[in-house]
Amino acid sequence: MPVSDATASAPSGTMASQQKKRRLLVLVDIPAIQREDGHWLLPTKLVTGMRAYAEQWSGPVMLGLQPGHQSSAELDNAYWPPETLPFQVQAFRFSELAERGHTALKNALVMAMLHHELHGLARRCREVGSLFVVGTELTLRTQVQIARSLHRPGPAMVKKLIWLSLNHRRALRDITEAQGLQCNGTPTFDAYAHRNPHALLYFDNRTTADMLASAQDIDTRFERLARRGRPHLFFSGRLHPIKGAHHLVPMAAHLRRLGIDFELSIAGDGPLRGEIESQIRAHGLQDQIRCLGTLRFSDELMPLLRREIDLFTCPHLQGDPSCTYLETLSGAVPIVGYDNEAWQGLHRRSGAGVLCHSRDPAHLAAAVATPVQDVTALRKLAHKAVDFAQKHLFDIEFNRRIAHLKQVASQGDAGDTHAP
């Protein structure tokens, strides 16, 4: 049976001794860039996660990256001396790893997100007596939505959609053949959990207990709202078409037409920032909308959410399981968003906001107008938000993933693996 929201637990004793024999190999699709002095260029969030793996896994831990020269777009990239890292870093060509194998696969538990160059790796691991746990984030539906947001109709679009369909078939085979499945967010869990007997649902986010909004934070925020009578709306993330960022200002213009007074802050950066700033001027909304740029997560973004934000407006046009959802709820901030796969599943489990069933700015404005005019209902949504988030903090979700890996390793060592 799939593991759902219940905490995955691993047996002790024999499992612990068996696990020591296995290397944990984590494959991540970012370029393996090493400076002349040997320092590795790695995102801080990734290093934090790998350190946690190293602390909780009994055997050696290795991070596998793709060869490359151009750095990833991660904002928290930094150079790390290898001697300070409790794990090894090695470059692998993913396609060669899946096709030909590598000595690093022997006696290993390999964990990797679905990747077109890794198709067949589950079978390769099985051939050498190793275990494979595959991670998923995007359903085929979401991948198609992203493709349509990035490509104009025409031959290139048709070619992309055909490729996605064929790639999806290979991905389903990997999911079925893997010894374990970890699904980031509800969309892929709902779609694929039945294909693997050891499936886990988790919610990726960076929130720790000290970042959660307190009851005092909520009280202070609503006292401020009562005094001002002007709700503070918010959006954070990439200012990119796939995030629907171009809907924000038109939504605000519709809110104004509805007679709703408001303030909207937009945090983040991306290719649409110039267009958004132009839209603000064109609609004469300079007094109500601010573009804040990129905020530091722990000491800028989270305090702002906890202390000042009343409602998060989420025009994501597709259902990628962005960590924005959980991090926003951690600040006791309800979400009003389009009914993409990610927000549908999260809303069903948390009840911490409103679904907008039509993906256009006018309907989003109408969906926002309802809760901001009912302070009692808005406060209830705020409490639902933080109540759900505190059950899915970073440490909790990470520990569940580690427990799941240990469980897969134990069952694999005991010979309890499902047939391909």
N, C-alpha and C positions, 0 to 999 in steps of 0.2 A: 504493500500500500504506500502511496506517496506520503512524504512528510509535509504537512501543511504549515499552519501557524504555530504548532506545538514545538517546543524546544527539542531539537535533536539531541539525543544523549548517546554516549558511547560506553560500552561495557569496559570494565577495568581488567586488571590481571593479565590474562593471556593476550588481550588486544594490545595492551601497552608494550609488552615485550615483542609482539609481532611487528608493531608499528615502527619500532626502532630500526628495523631492517630496511625500511623504505625511505627513499629520498622523496621530498615534496618538491616537485618541479612546477613552478607557476609560469605560464607563458602569457606575455603581455605584448600586444601589437603596438609598440613604440620603438623608435630607432635606438639601437645600441651605440651610443656616442661616448667615446672615452677620450679624455684630454691627454696631451703628451705626458702629463705627470701621473697618468693612470686613473684620475678621478672620473667617475661615471656621472653623466647628466641624467638625472631622474626626478620625476615629480615628487614633491614632499609627501603628498597623500599616499603615493605608491610605497615610498620607503616606510612610512608609518605602518601601513598594512603588512608589508613584508617583515618588519621587525616583530609584529604581533604573531605572525606565522612562526617565525624562528623561536619565539619564546614558548609557544604552546605545542610545537611539533617535536617529537622525540628524536627524529633523525635529522640528517642534513637538509638544508633548504636552498634551493637554487631559483634564481629569477632568469627566465629565458626571454631575450628580446630579439627583434629582427635587425639584421645589419642595416645601417643607414648613416647618413651624414647630415641631413637636415633635421633640426630639433623639432619635437612635437610642439603643438600649440598650447600645452598646459601652462597656466599662468604661474604655477608654483614650482617650476623647474629650478634645480640647483645642482651644483657639482658636489659629489660625495666621495671622499677618500675610501677606497675599497677596504682598508683595514678597520674602518669604523662601522662597516656593515656586517651584521651577523648572518649574512647569507652571501652566496656566490652569485656573480652576474656573468652570464655567458650569452653570446650571440648565436642564433640558429636561423637558418633559412627555413621558414615554416614549411614550405612546399617539400623541401628535401627531408625534413624531419618526418613528415607524414608518409612520404613515398619510400624512403630508404631506412628510416629509423636512425638511432644514434645510441652510443653507449650510455648516455645520460638517461635514457628511457628504462634501462634495466633496473629492476628492483625499485621502481618508482611509483608514486601516485602522481599523475600528471593532471593539472587543472588548467583549463583554458576556456576563454569565451569562444563561442562559435566563430569560425573564420574560414573563408573559402579556401585558403591555402593549407588549412589543417584537416580538410576532409580526408577521412581514412585513418586518422591518428588513433581513433578508438580501436580499430582492428589491429593496427601496428602494435599498440600497447598490449593487447591481448596475446599476440603472437610471442611476445617476449616475457609473458607472465606479469606484466605490470597492469596498473589500474588507471582508468581515465574518468575524470569528472568534468563534464562540460557545463559551461555557463551560458545563459541566454538573457537577452535584453529586448530584442526587437522581433515582433511577429512579422510575418510576410505582409500583412495589411499595413503595418506601420512603415516597413521598408518601401512599399509602393507609394504611400503618402509622402514620404521624404523625397523619393525620386521625382514625383510630380511637382513638388515645390521647387526643385532645383533644375528641372529640364522643361523646355517648351515642347508642346505636342509636335511630333515628327518622327522621322526614322530613328534618331538617337534615343528618343523616349521608348519606342517600341523595342529596340534592341536591349535597352536597360531592363524593361519589364520581363522580357523573355529570359534574360540572364538571371534575374531575381527568382523567377519561377523554377528554373533548373537548379539553381543554387539551393533553393529551399528543399528540394527533394533530397539532395545530398545531406543537408543539415538534419533532416528528419532521421536519416539513416544513422548519423553520428549520435543523435540523442537516444535512439533505440539501442545502439551497441555500447554506449558508455555504461560504466558501472554506477555512475551517479549523475544527478542533474541538479544544478543550482540556478534558480530563476530569479533574476533581479526584477521585482515588480510583478504585479498580478497578470499582465497580458500574456506573457509566455508561460507562466505557471498554469493559467487556465487553459491555454492551448496545448501544452506539451506534457504536463505532469503524468497523464495517463500512459505515456509512451515509455516511461522509465520507472522501475519499481522503487528507486531511491531518489525521490524528487524533494527539493526543499524550496520554499518561498522565503525570500528575504527582501528587505528594503535598504538599498544602499544610501547612506547619508554620512555626514561628518559630525553630527551633533552628539555632544557628551552631556552628562547630567548637569554640569554647571552652566550650560547654555540654555536650559529649559526656562521658559517663562514661569514665574512664581504667581501665586494668588495675588500678591501685592502688586506685581507688574500689571496684571489684568485689571485690578481695581483702579490703579493709577491711570491706566490708559482710558478706561471708561469715564472716570471723573473728568479727564481732559476732554474727551469727546462731548460730555454733557455741557462743559463750559463753552467750547468752541462751536459745537453743533455742525462741525465740518469734518466728515470722515477723511482719514488719511489713507488713500489707496496706494498700492505698491506693485511693482513688477521688478524682478531681478532675473538676470540670465543673459544669454547671448542675444544681441540685437540682430536677429537673423530671420529670414523668411520661415524656416521650419519651426521657429518658436512663435510665429504669428506676431512678432513685435510691431509690424506695420499696422496692426489693428488697434494698437493702444490709443493713439491720438484720435482716430475716428470714433472709437468707443467713448472717449472723454467728451468729444463734441456732442455726441448723442445724449450723454448724461446731462450736459448743460441744457440741451433742448428739453429734457424731461424736468427741468427746474431743480436738479439736485446740485447743491453746493458741495464741493469736494476739493481735495488736494491730491495730486498724483505724483509720486516719485518713481523714477525709472532708473534702476541700477544695472550697470553692465555696459558692454561695448560690443561692437561688431559692424558689419557692413551696412546696416540700416541706420546707424546713428545719425548720419547727416540728413537722411530723409526724414527721420523722426523730428529732428530739430527744425527742419523746414516746415513740416506739418504743424508743429506747435505755433510757429510764427503765422502761418497761413490762417489758422483757425483763431488767432488772437488769444491763445491760452497760456501766454508766458507767465501770468500771475498764478496759475493753478498747476502747471506741470513743470517739474525739474528733472533734468538729466544729471545723475550723480556720478556717472562713470563707474568703473569697477571698484567695488568695496572689498576690503580685507574681510575674510569670513568671520573669524572669531571675535575680533575687537571692533569691527565696524558694522557688518551686516547683521549679525545676530543681536547685538544690543539695540539696533534700530528697530528690528522686528519686534522685540519684546516690549520696548518702551513707547513706540510712536505709531506703529502701523495697525490699522483697524481691519483692513481687508486686502487680500492678495488677488489681483486680477490676472488670470492665466489664459491667454489666448493661444496656447499650444495647439497647433493644427493637427498634430500627429501624436502617437501614443508612446514615445520613448519614456522609460521610467526615470525621469530626471530626479536627482536627489533634491531638487528645489522643493518638491512637494513635502517631503518629510521635514526638511529644515525649516520650511515656513510654518508647518503645524507645530514644530517645537517652540516657536515663538508665540504660541497661542493665537495665531493669526489664521482665521478661516480663509478658504479659497473659493472663488467663483471662477469656474473655468469651462472651456469647451469640453464636450463629452467624448474626448478621445479615450482610447483603451486604458491608458494609465490612470487618468483621473476617474474614469468610471469604476474601475476595480477598487481604487483607494477610497473613493467616496462611499462605495457600497460597504466597505469594512469600517470606515471611521465616522461617516455622517458629518464630517467637519467642513461643510461648505455647501455649495450649490452647483448643480450641473446645468450648463447652458446647451440646449439640444440643437441649436442652429448656429453654425459657425460663421457668424458675421458680426461686425461691431455693434450694430443696432440691437440685436438680441442679447449680446453680452452686456451692453449698457442696461437693458431692462432687467437682466438677471442680477446685476450689481445693485440696482435701485431698490430691490425688495429688501435685502437684509440691512442696508444702511439706513432705512427708514424705520426699522424696528429694533431698537437698542436691546431690548430684552432677548429677542431671538439671536441677535448678533453675539451677545455675551454667552449664551448657551453654546453657540457654535465655537466660540473661543475656547471654552472649557473642553468640548469634545476634541478639539484639535490637539491640545497639549496632553490630554488623557491618552489619546492614541499614540502620540509621538513618544511619550515616556516609556512605552512598551517596546519601542523599536529604535532605541539609541544605538549609536555606532558600536559600543562595546557589546551590547546584547546581540545585535545582528551578527557581529563578527564572531562572537563565541559560538553562536548557533552554527555558523558556517564551519568553524573548526571542528565542532562536535560531529557535524555531518560527515566531514572528511575522515575523521577517525572511525566513524561507524562504517563507512564504505570500506576503509582499509581493513577493519576487523572482519567484516563479512567476506571480503575478497580473500583474505588469508585463510579464512575457514572454508573456502571453496564455495561460498554462497554467491555466485555470480550468475546473472541471467544470460541465457543463450542469445547470440546475435540474431 
